[in-house]
Amino acid sequence: QVQLVESGGGLVQPGGSLRLSCAASATIFGSYAMGWHRQAPGKQRELVAALTSGGVTYYADSVKGRFTISSDNAKNTVYLQMNSLKPEDTAVYYCNLRKYYNGDQPRDYWGQGTQVTVSS
């Protein structure tokens, strides 16, 4: 199974930027979606951004125009560039791989999470 390792979280002031990275332990083949989820205290985990193997992107309305998801397939890495950060972006951010298989249910793999705190 694939292991995902996240990095890049930290403390930043409102209006600042962070870049999260998620490195996979192996090259991902076939159909899949890579996503970034976040979970704030007392709230449900939510999908923030996603990128499919077909190159289609998705962004939650709350981050659209501020966050950008991208990948470097040669490095087996997906990134989340976060600009114009707001206090409400404070959460633990999780990298997710959803792998699709012919004749089977999709399978999810998760990173360990990285804390992002936006505060003055």
Residue frames as qw, qx, qy, qz and C-alpha x, y, z in Angstrom:
[[0.000, 0.888, 0.460, 0.000, 0.00, 0.00, 0.00],
 [0.356, 0.611, -0.021, 0.707, 1.02, 3.60, -0.56],
 [0.457, -0.575, -0.391, 0.555, 2.29, 5.71, 2.30],
 [0.174, 0.820, 0.196, 0.510, 1.74, 9.48, 2.31],
 [0.547, -0.373, -0.290, 0.691, 3.98, 11.89, 4.20],
 [0.079, 0.914, 0.285, 0.278, 2.90, 15.50, 4.68],
 [0.530, -0.286, -0.156, 0.783, 5.01, 18.53, 5.47],
 [0.198, 0.391, 0.250, 0.863, 4.92, 22.31, 5.33],
 [0.365, -0.791, -0.456, -0.185, 2.48, 23.24, 8.06],
 [0.445, -0.028, -0.348, 0.825, 3.17, 25.87, 10.65],
 [0.095, -0.762, -0.436, 0.469, 2.14, 29.19, 12.15],
 [0.303, 0.268, 0.350, 0.845, 1.49, 32.12, 9.84],
 [0.101, 0.382, 0.321, -0.861, -0.14, 35.52, 10.20],
 [0.501, 0.662, 0.520, -0.200, -3.36, 36.40, 8.38],
 [0.413, 0.864, -0.136, -0.254, -2.62, 37.24, 4.76],
 [0.220, -0.606, 0.736, 0.206, 0.44, 35.03, 4.72],
 [0.788, 0.352, -0.389, -0.322, 1.21, 31.95, 2.66],
 [0.553, -0.383, 0.738, -0.043, 2.17, 28.33, 3.21],
 [0.637, 0.369, -0.559, -0.382, 2.92, 25.49, 0.86],
 [0.765, -0.249, 0.540, -0.246, 2.00, 21.98, 1.94],
 [0.388, 0.442, -0.756, -0.288, 3.63, 18.94, 0.39],
 [0.860, -0.108, 0.397, -0.303, 2.50, 15.33, 0.30],
 [0.221, 0.535, -0.780, -0.238, 5.01, 12.76, -0.87],
 [0.948, 0.005, 0.027, -0.318, 3.86, 9.29, -1.87],
 [0.589, -0.486, 0.634, 0.122, 6.05, 6.26, -1.30],
 [0.486, 0.072, 0.769, 0.409, 5.54, 5.01, -4.83],
 [0.162, 0.091, -0.438, -0.880, 4.35, 6.14, -8.22],
 [0.515, 0.330, 0.597, -0.519, 0.57, 6.06, -8.53],
 [0.004, -0.042, 0.784, 0.620, -0.75, 4.34, -11.63],
 [0.045, -0.482, -0.853, -0.196, -4.20, 4.20, -13.16],
 [0.204, -0.689, -0.324, -0.616, -7.18, 6.24, -12.03],
 [0.488, -0.387, -0.545, 0.562, -6.95, 8.20, -8.81],
 [0.060, -0.880, -0.134, -0.452, -7.65, 11.47, -7.08],
 [0.505, -0.056, -0.450, 0.734, -5.31, 13.28, -4.73],
 [0.236, -0.807, -0.320, -0.437, -6.95, 15.60, -2.25],
 [0.212, 0.179, -0.528, 0.803, -6.34, 17.84, 0.69],
 [0.475, -0.663, -0.536, -0.218, -8.79, 17.70, 3.56],
 [0.120, 0.360, -0.470, 0.797, -8.83, 19.74, 6.73],
 [0.544, -0.568, -0.616, -0.048, -10.41, 19.37, 10.13],
 [0.032, -0.526, 0.296, -0.796, -10.82, 22.21, 12.58],
 [0.023, -0.047, -0.836, 0.546, -11.72, 21.64, 16.24],
 [0.366, 0.363, 0.592, -0.619, -15.38, 20.74, 16.61],
 [0.558, 0.533, -0.164, -0.615, -15.93, 20.55, 12.86],
 [0.916, 0.204, 0.346, -0.002, -16.29, 17.75, 10.35],
 [0.454, -0.308, 0.555, 0.625, -13.39, 16.96, 8.10],
 [0.530, 0.753, 0.205, -0.333, -13.92, 18.70, 4.78],
 [0.724, 0.254, 0.367, 0.526, -12.45, 18.40, 1.32],
 [0.120, -0.770, 0.048, 0.625, -10.49, 21.53, 0.47],
 [0.382, 0.677, -0.429, -0.460, -8.98, 20.73, -2.92],
 [0.816, -0.003, 0.575, 0.054, -8.54, 17.74, -5.19],
 [0.274, 0.632, -0.544, -0.479, -6.70, 16.82, -8.35],
 [0.928, 0.132, 0.308, -0.165, -7.57, 13.78, -10.46],
 [0.610, -0.204, 0.601, 0.474, -5.26, 11.69, -12.59],
 [0.454, 0.610, 0.538, 0.363, -7.09, 13.22, -15.54],
 [0.327, 0.145, 0.015, 0.934, -6.02, 16.71, -14.53],
 [0.283, -0.698, -0.411, -0.514, -9.37, 17.93, -13.20],
 [0.215, 0.102, -0.550, 0.801, -9.23, 20.17, -10.13],
 [0.400, -0.705, -0.531, -0.247, -11.77, 20.91, -7.44],
 [0.203, 0.182, -0.437, 0.857, -11.78, 23.62, -4.78],
 [0.179, -0.638, -0.688, 0.296, -14.11, 24.30, -1.93],
 [0.107, 0.864, 0.289, 0.398, -15.82, 27.67, -2.28],
 [0.488, -0.862, -0.032, 0.136, -14.14, 28.88, 0.89],
 [0.579, -0.494, 0.382, 0.525, -10.65, 28.56, -0.62],
 [0.626, 0.560, 0.423, 0.340, -11.30, 29.18, -4.30],
 [0.273, 0.901, -0.007, 0.337, -8.95, 31.81, -5.65],
 [0.331, -0.835, 0.403, -0.179, -6.61, 31.51, -2.68],
 [0.663, -0.342, 0.664, 0.056, -5.45, 27.87, -2.74],
 [0.626, 0.550, -0.438, -0.339, -3.89, 25.97, -5.63],
 [0.838, -0.216, 0.501, 0.000, -3.37, 22.22, -5.84],
 [0.536, 0.686, -0.453, -0.191, -0.67, 20.86, -8.11],
 [0.932, -0.220, 0.280, 0.069, 1.52, 17.81, -8.55],
 [0.182, 0.707, -0.655, -0.196, 4.98, 16.81, -9.64],
 [0.973, 0.041, -0.034, -0.223, 4.56, 13.28, -10.90],
 [0.650, 0.480, -0.512, 0.291, 8.30, 12.73, -11.25],
 [0.043, 0.388, -0.656, 0.646, 8.61, 13.31, -7.51],
 [0.420, -0.382, -0.822, -0.046, 5.39, 11.48, -6.56],
 [0.191, -0.297, -0.462, 0.814, 4.36, 14.64, -4.75],
 [0.029, -0.746, -0.528, -0.404, 1.24, 16.77, -4.54],
 [0.258, -0.010, -0.280, 0.925, 1.26, 20.34, -3.26],
 [0.096, -0.831, -0.543, -0.074, -1.21, 22.77, -1.79],
 [0.296, 0.184, -0.077, 0.934, -0.20, 26.40, -2.17],
 [0.230, -0.768, -0.586, 0.117, -2.17, 28.48, 0.32],
 [0.254, 0.240, 0.001, 0.937, -2.21, 32.25, -0.12],
 [0.309, -0.416, -0.043, -0.854, -4.10, 35.03, 1.63],
 [0.435, -0.213, -0.854, 0.188, -4.59, 32.81, 4.64],
 [0.429, -0.559, -0.052, -0.708, -7.37, 33.58, 7.09],
 [0.301, -0.340, 0.728, -0.513, -7.83, 32.55, 10.73],
 [0.832, 0.091, 0.264, -0.480, -10.68, 30.28, 9.64],
 [0.731, 0.459, -0.498, -0.082, -8.16, 28.27, 7.61],
 [0.177, -0.514, 0.763, -0.351, -6.69, 27.03, 10.88],
 [0.944, -0.019, 0.055, -0.326, -6.98, 23.24, 10.93],
 [0.532, -0.336, 0.742, 0.231, -5.11, 20.00, 10.63],
 [0.598, 0.561, -0.301, -0.488, -4.60, 19.35, 6.94],
 [0.711, -0.128, 0.691, 0.029, -4.58, 15.78, 5.64],
 [0.278, 0.422, -0.656, -0.560, -3.39, 14.47, 2.31],
 [0.746, 0.140, 0.568, -0.319, -5.62, 11.82, 0.77],
 [0.154, 0.283, -0.782, -0.533, -5.22, 9.39, -2.09],
 [0.747, 0.221, 0.441, -0.445, -8.34, 7.76, -3.47],
 [0.024, -0.327, 0.838, 0.436, -7.40, 4.93, -5.79],
 [0.778, 0.262, 0.105, -0.562, -9.91, 3.46, -8.21],
 [0.239, -0.247, 0.919, 0.192, -9.72, -0.18, -9.30],
 [0.548, 0.067, -0.551, -0.626, -11.59, -2.04, -12.00],
 [0.699, -0.213, -0.653, -0.200, -14.20, -4.31, -10.45],
 [0.536, -0.303, -0.593, 0.519, -13.56, -3.13, -6.90],
 [0.217, -0.932, -0.287, 0.042, -14.41, -0.34, -4.50],
 [0.322, 0.763, -0.270, 0.491, -12.09, 2.67, -4.32],
 [0.758, -0.379, -0.349, 0.401, -9.56, 2.67, -1.52],
 [0.059, -0.956, 0.059, -0.281, -8.43, 5.63, 0.56],
 [0.742, -0.063, -0.291, 0.600, -4.97, 6.32, 1.91],
 [0.210, -0.956, -0.131, -0.156, -4.25, 9.12, 4.35],
 [0.427, 0.480, -0.424, 0.638, -1.28, 11.10, 5.50],
 [0.463, -0.300, -0.654, 0.517, -0.61, 11.76, 9.16],
 [0.112, -0.922, -0.361, -0.086, -1.81, 15.37, 9.05],
 [0.477, 0.088, -0.144, 0.862, 0.01, 18.66, 9.42],
 [0.147, -0.759, -0.487, 0.407, -1.12, 21.58, 11.56],
 [0.250, 0.442, 0.219, 0.833, -1.79, 24.95, 9.96],
 [0.253, -0.705, -0.493, 0.442, -2.41, 27.83, 12.33],
 [0.230, 0.543, 0.229, 0.775, -3.31, 31.30, 11.07],
 [0.431, -0.794, -0.387, 0.186, -3.17, 33.85, 13.84],
 [0.249, 0.762, -0.138, 0.581, -1.88, 37.31, 14.61]]
